[in-house]
Amino acid sequence: MSVCVVMPTYNEAANLPAIVQKIFALNLPDLFMLIVDDNSPDDTGRLADALAATYPSRLFVLHRPAKQGLGTAYVAGFAWALEHGASVVIQMDADFSHSPEYLPIMLDKIREYDVVVGSRYVAGGRVDDAWPLWRRFLSWWGSRVYARSILGLKVHDTTAGFKCLRREVLERIGLPQVRSNGYIFQVEIAYLCEKNGFRILEIPIYFEDRVHGKSKMSLRVNTEAAWRVWQMRWRYRGLRPVSEKVQTASQQYTPH
């Protein structure tokens, strides 16, 4: 099983070396990484190149000329991973909000499922204890209530950015048709996975807030997410769900 971790970066120089080291320290067989950097002003791209030299044939870098958004970074990264023979693709953030400790669990469960989602909003999952009440509510309402109710999704964490997907999933959903660019990209991928009838498993995770660097969340990103959900419903109105196959893992899968 050839596994590619796709990790978009923009100004993640303070986090990148540590998370790369942590991932490779797991000694997972046949795992390689792709860093997709959008010409970060803090020289994340240059640092990624140095790391690629440290981990030859295991770490690769895709440089883009400017900041083009999370969605297009993932689409480009997924396409690269498929072209380079990955049978499984993992998407995750570089800021440690997605702990590498969950990777062995995801890879174990992907043998039985088509998609494994690291979920904050199933039993055993939770967000950073330091989050203020308003942020907890906004995240929960947007992911657990708003997108689910409009799109009829079964998955509990619709905006989850920590996913493990089989190659066949990315090939069937048709990456060129994915238009969402901000964090709503995660909702569109979740929607297409469900609509195509893939077997989806949510495992509970602890979502820890970043220690270094600045969050990419903004009012513009949140606004795009709100109206894109309705646009998505209209665009895919002719796509009928094959079946409902979303399951939730028990708390035993959580290493925290």
ZIMO-V862744 format. One record per residue. OMEGA is omega as a letter, one per 20 degrees, with the letter a starting at -180 (* if undefined). NEAR is the number of other C-alpha atoms within 10 Angstrom. Layout:
omega	near
OMEGA	NEAR
OMEGA	NEAR
//
This chain:
omega	near
r	12
a	15
r	23
r	27
r	24
a	27
r	22
r	25
r	25
a	23
r	21
a	24
a	22
a	16
a	18
a	23
a	16
a	13
r	18
r	20
a	12
a	15
a	18
r	17
r	10
r	13
r	10
a	13
r	10
r	11
r	19
a	22
r	23
r	22
r	25
a	23
a	26
r	22
a	19
r	19
a	12
r	13
r	14
a	23
r	26
r	16
r	16
r	26
r	17
r	14
r	19
r	19
r	13
a	11
a	16
a	10
r	10
a	16
a	22
a	19
r	21
a	17
r	18
a	15
a	9
r	12
a	14
r	14
a	18
a	22
a	21
r	20
r	25
r	21
r	21
a	17
r	24
r	24
r	16
a	16
r	24
r	17
a	9
r	11
r	13
r	22
r	15
r	25
r	27
r	25
a	21
r	23
a	18
a	26
r	23
r	19
r	19
a	24
r	22
r	19
a	15
a	19
r	21
r	13
r	16
a	24
r	20
a	11
a	19
r	20
a	13
a	12
r	20
a	20
r	27
a	29
r	28
a	28
r	29
a	26
r	23
a	20
a	15
r	18
r	19
r	16
a	18
a	14
a	11
r	9
r	12
a	9
a	8
a	9
r	10
a	15
a	13
r	12
a	16
a	19
a	13
a	17
a	22
a	22
a	15
a	15
a	26
a	20
a	11
a	12
a	18
a	13
r	20
a	18
a	27
a	22
a	28
a	28
a	24
r	25
a	23
a	22
r	23
a	27
r	23
r	20
a	20
r	13
a	21
r	19
a	12
a	11
r	16
a	11
a	17
a	10
a	8
a	16
a	15
a	22
r	21
a	24
r	20
r	29
a	26
r	22
a	27
r	24
r	23
a	23
a	24
r	20
r	21
a	24
r	19
r	17
r	17
r	21
a	19
r	25
r	25
r	27
a	27
r	27
r	28
a	22
a	20
r	17
a	16
r	15
a	11
r	12
a	13
r	11
r	10
r	12
a	10
r	10
r	8
r	9
r	15
r	16
r	12
a	16
a	23
a	14
r	11
r	21
r	21
r	13
r	13
r	19
a	17
a	11
a	10
a	13
a	10
a	8
a	11
r	11
r	14
r	11
r	12
a	16
r	14
r	19
a	16
r	17
r	18
a	13
a	15
a	10
a	15
a	17
a	12
*	13
//
